[in-house]
């Protein structure tokens, strides 16, 4: 995305023109102020790139460290990337944060970027789809806008709620591998559910970074008037080998969006629930494609 500004150019450095006495009359007549564009005081049109960035909204239990391979892959393409820890992803027991804390946190980041004129592409993973859907509708900006805001959503094996739904309202029930222990949502068989396409050593490393996530957050229905994917173009990355959010559930959620008359650009990866670890470059390629499409 580009926008235009106008600058007034003035002569700021001494020019070594020959002295008038050494010039012929014809040469002196030909030398006018406009013969040096930096000295004519006229306005010139200059094109400056619209600031752009990617905001990664993480999944439950996960922290920015999990996404650093993906951050590096996106930034290697010249795209600034933001990834912060959600308030609900902490090790406080009993939990002291809610879904609304996550929503307010993401809104504060987006508001700051919007005020700076940044065009954001929001990449939401898993639980991040709940937060992004709830937080971002007010920040939608169309292609060609010179205002900051969110131009595009990319959901990566993420939940796609409608208005008034909780996470389990989307899926219809709490998965059997998730259990509530002292108001903390605990994932059993987590290596299989989250990291089944990683080498054992990397899977163990990823597991060592995981933090607690409260049950209340996942049981809380969204309370905003309109979910963001109704106002911001949505792309979806299907993860075919996901054992946490099965492919059938991913397709059901996208199907609901399209049944509401909204087109979804679809991509598919032969990945687990964690393509940001197993195939970060392929995810980054999709992100770059979406950004370039939005920027056309």
C-alpha positions in Angstrom: 0.0 0.0 0.0 1.3 3.4 -0.9 0.3 7.0 -0.1 1.4 10.4 -1.4 2.8 13.4 0.3 4.0 16.7 -1.1 7.3 18.3 -0.1 8.7 21.7 -0.9 12.2 21.5 -2.1 14.6 24.4 -1.5 18.2 25.0 -2.4 20.2 23.9 0.6 23.8 23.7 -0.7 26.0 26.1 -2.5 26.2 25.6 -6.2 29.6 26.1 -8.0 28.2 27.9 -11.0 30.7 29.9 -13.1 30.9 33.6 -12.4 28.6 35.7 -14.7 31.6 37.5 -16.2 33.0 34.2 -17.6 29.7 33.3 -19.4 28.6 34.4 -22.8 25.4 36.4 -22.9 23.6 33.4 -24.4 24.8 31.2 -21.5 23.7 33.7 -18.9 20.3 34.0 -20.5 19.9 30.3 -20.5 20.8 29.8 -16.9 17.4 30.3 -15.1 16.5 29.4 -11.5 14.7 26.3 -12.7 17.9 24.9 -14.2 18.6 23.2 -10.8 15.5 21.4 -9.5 16.5 21.6 -5.9 16.4 25.4 -6.1 13.1 26.2 -7.8 10.9 26.1 -4.7 8.3 24.1 -6.4 6.3 21.2 -5.0 7.1 17.7 -6.0 5.0 14.5 -5.6 6.8 11.8 -3.5 5.5 8.3 -3.0 6.1 6.7 0.5 5.3 3.1 1.5 2.3 2.7 3.8 3.7 1.2 7.1 2.7 -2.5 7.4 3.1 -5.2 10.0 1.9 -8.6 11.1 0.3 -9.1 14.5 0.4 -12.7 15.7 -2.3 -13.6 18.2 -1.2 -16.7 19.9 -3.0 -19.9 20.9 -3.9 -20.9 24.5 -1.0 -22.1 26.6 1.5 -20.7 24.1 3.9 -17.8 24.5 5.9 -15.7 22.0 8.9 -18.1 22.3 6.9 -20.7 20.5 6.5 -18.4 17.5 10.0 -17.1 17.1 10.8 -19.3 14.0 7.7 -17.9 12.3 8.5 -14.3 13.4 12.0 -14.7 11.9 10.6 -16.1 8.7 8.1 -13.3 8.2 10.6 -10.6 9.2 13.2 -12.1 6.7 10.7 -11.0 4.0 10.9 -7.4 5.2 7.7 -7.4 7.3 7.7 -6.1 10.9 6.1 -8.7 13.2 4.5 -8.3 16.6 3.9 -11.2 19.0 3.1 -10.6 22.7 2.0 -12.8 25.6 -1.7 -12.9 26.1 -2.9 -12.1 29.7 -4.7 -15.5 30.0 -1.5 -17.4 29.2 0.3 -17.3 32.6 1.1 -19.6 35.4 -1.1 -18.0 38.0 -3.2 -20.5 40.0 -6.1 -19.9 40.4 -6.4 -17.9 37.2 -6.8 -14.2 37.5 -7.6 -13.2 33.9 -10.5 -13.7 31.5 -11.3 -13.7 27.8 -12.0 -9.9 28.0 -8.5 -9.3 29.3 -7.1 -10.8 26.1 -9.5 -8.8 24.0 -8.6 -5.5 25.7 -4.9 -6.4 25.4 -5.0 -7.0 21.7 -7.2 -3.9 21.1 -4.6 -1.8 22.9 -1.8 -3.1 20.6 -4.0 -2.5 17.5 -5.0 0.9 18.6 -1.4 2.0 19.0 -0.5 0.7 15.5 -3.6 2.3 14.0 -2.7 5.7 15.4 0.7 5.3 13.7 -0.9 4.7 10.3 0.1 1.0 10.2 -1.8 -1.5 8.0 -2.0 -4.7 10.1 -2.4 -8.2 8.9 -3.6 -10.2 12.0 -2.4 -13.9 12.1 -4.5 -15.8 14.7 -3.6 -19.2 15.9 -6.2 -21.5 17.6 -7.5 -19.6 20.6 -6.3 -16.4 18.9 -9.2 -16.7 16.5 -11.6 -16.2 19.5 -9.8 -13.1 20.6 -9.3 -11.6 17.1 -13.0 -12.2 16.2 -14.0 -10.3 19.3 -11.5 -7.5 19.3 -11.0 -6.2 15.8 -14.2 -5.3 14.0 -13.9 -1.6 14.8 -10.4 -1.5 13.3 -11.3 -2.6 9.7 -9.8 -0.4 6.9 -10.4 -1.0 3.2 -7.7 -1.4 0.6 -6.4 1.9 -0.5 -7.0 3.6 2.8 -4.3 5.9 4.1 -5.6 5.4 7.6 -4.1 2.8 9.9 -6.1 -0.3 10.9 -6.5 -4.0 10.1 -6.6 -4.9 6.4 -6.8 -8.7 6.7 -7.3 -11.6 9.0 -5.4 -15.0 8.6 -6.7 -17.7 10.9 -4.3 -20.7 11.3 -6.2 -23.8 12.5 -8.0 -21.2 14.6 -11.5 -21.0 16.1 -14.0 -19.0 14.1 -16.8 -18.0 16.4 -20.1 -16.3 15.7 -21.5 -13.6 17.9 -22.3 -14.8 21.4 -20.4 -18.1 21.2 -17.8 -19.4 23.5 -14.9 -21.7 22.4 -16.9 -24.8 23.3 -20.0 -23.2 21.8 -18.2 -23.3 18.4 -17.1 -27.0 18.7 -20.3 -28.1 20.4 -18.5 -29.7 23.4 -15.3 -29.8 25.5 -12.8 -32.2 23.9 -12.2 -35.3 26.0 -8.4 -34.6 26.1 -9.0 -31.3 28.0 -9.8 -31.5 31.7 -10.5 -28.8 34.3 -8.2 -29.0 37.3 -8.7 -26.2 39.9 -10.1 -23.8 37.2 -7.0 -24.5 34.9 -7.6 -26.1 31.6 -5.2 -29.0 31.3 -4.4 -30.8 28.1 -3.7 -34.5 28.3 -1.5 -36.2 25.7 -0.3 -32.7 24.7 2.7 -33.9 22.6 0.3 -35.8 20.3 -2.3 -33.0 20.3 0.0 -30.1 19.6 3.3 -31.3 18.3 2.8 -34.5 16.4 4.9 -33.5 13.4 7.9 -32.3 15.4 11.1 -34.2 16.2 10.9 -35.5 19.8 13.6 -33.0 21.0 11.8 -30.0 19.6 8.4 -31.2 20.8 9.9 -31.5 24.3 11.3 -28.0 24.1 7.9 -26.6 23.0 6.2 -28.4 25.8 8.7 -26.9 28.3 7.5 -23.4 27.3 3.8 -24.0 27.7 2.0 -22.1 30.5 -1.3 -22.4 32.4 -4.5 -21.2 30.8 -7.8 -20.7 32.7 -11.0 -22.6 32.2 -13.2 -19.6 32.5 -11.7 -17.9 29.5 -12.6 -20.8 27.2 -16.1 -21.0 28.6 -17.0 -17.3 28.2 -19.2 -16.3 25.3 -18.1 -13.4 23.1 -20.0 -10.2 24.0 -19.3 -7.8 21.0 -22.0 -6.8 18.5 -20.2 -8.0 15.4 -17.3 -10.5 14.9 -14.3 -9.1 13.0 -14.5 -11.5 10.0 -17.8 -9.9 9.0 -15.9 -6.6 8.3 -12.3 -7.7 7.6 -11.3 -10.1 4.7 -10.6 -13.6 6.1 -8.1 -16.2 4.9 -7.9 -19.6 6.6 -4.9 -22.0 6.8 -6.2 -25.6 7.2 -3.8 -27.8 9.1 -4.5 -31.3 7.8 -2.9 -33.3 10.5 -4.1 -31.3 13.5 -4.9 -33.4 16.5 -6.1 -30.5 18.6 -8.5 -28.8 16.3 -9.4 -31.5 13.8 -9.6 -30.8 10.1 -13.3 -31.6 10.1 -13.9 -28.9 12.7 -11.8 -26.4 10.8 -13.8 -27.0 7.6 -17.1 -26.8 9.5 -16.2 -23.4 10.9 -15.1 -22.0 7.5 -18.3 -23.5 6.0 -20.4 -21.5 8.5 -18.7 -18.3 7.5 -19.3 -19.0 3.8 -22.9 -19.9 4.5 -23.3 -16.4 5.9 -22.3 -15.1 2.4 -18.7 -14.3 3.2 -15.9 -15.6 0.9 -12.9 -17.1 2.6 -9.5 -17.5 0.9 -8.3 -21.0 1.8 -4.9 -22.5 2.1 -3.9 -26.0 3.3 -0.8 -27.4 4.9 0.1 -31.0 5.8 0.8 -29.8 9.4 0.0 -30.4 13.0 -1.5 -27.8 15.3 1.9 -26.1 15.3 2.9 -25.2 11.7 4.7 -22.2 13.2 7.3 -24.7 14.4 7.2 -27.5 11.7 6.9 -25.3 8.6 7.4 -21.6 9.4 8.6 -20.7 5.9 5.4 -22.1 4.3 3.3 -20.1 6.7 5.4 -17.0 6.1 4.9 -17.5 2.3 1.1 -17.5 2.8 1.3 -14.3 5.0 3.4 -12.6 2.3 0.9 -13.6 -0.4 -2.0 -12.2 1.6 -0.2 -9.0 2.3 0.7 -8.5 -1.4 -2.9 -9.3 -2.4 -4.2 -6.7 0.1 -1.6 -4.1 -1.1 -2.6 -4.4 -4.8 
